[in-house]
Amino acid sequence: MAGGVARGLLLAGKVPAGNILASAPSDRNLGAFRESGCRTTHCNLEVLQDSTLVFLATKPHVLPGVLQEIRPAVCPHHIIVSLAAGVTLQTLQRLLPAGTKVLRLMPNLPCVVQAGAMVFSRGDGAGEQEASLLKSLLSSCGLCEEVPESYINIHTGLSGSGVAYVYLFAEALAEGAVKMGMPGPLASRIAAQTLLGAAKMMLETGEHPAKLRGDVCTPGGTTIHALHQLEKGALRATVMSAVEAATNRACDMGKD
């Protein structure tokens, strides 16, 4: 996910590639950074020595070890941003020096194409200046909002994992058209454009999706017949359950 954020920043021209230093234990996770012109290292402490704004993008169970490693090198000028799912600000603050400027961020995959949805929360040591810096920087990758920390795991279920739900729906939408005789590549392009257009209308009109859905329906028409089938298949309840399951799993990951 950090690679997606970095790519979005580079595409937006927000940060020169030479200003990004990425660290990982092996070359396997550094290839994309090198191809983009970023500097790389296998030494986490080198990142702390070289940078002020530090993003921690590890698996939740790996993060405590990384924090223990870098703790002696964290200074008052550092801003630490964690992308680890489920790991709370309380945990981050406990494992870092007292007063560390720490924030918790949850992006999603479309940051890669500057159309992401990100939320962040700040710890006790981070103020308006740090929050404004992060929001200004990441707004080039898409929507970026500061929220109460309790919303972050919900965002994981809604948007972090939600991208996959949308891909599954797009796949089903296209396959329905293929079943009815349309070529697959054309059906996939139209499905993607349909989702893009619907999302753009939600954002630009500010209307509730139920209102927009109603605008498409006509009495006895094709859309209401199709929606009846989706309701019989419990699409709405299933998606709500998916968001709930992913949110709960994000909470559990912070406890593992």
Disulfide bonds with the S-S distance in Angstrom:
none
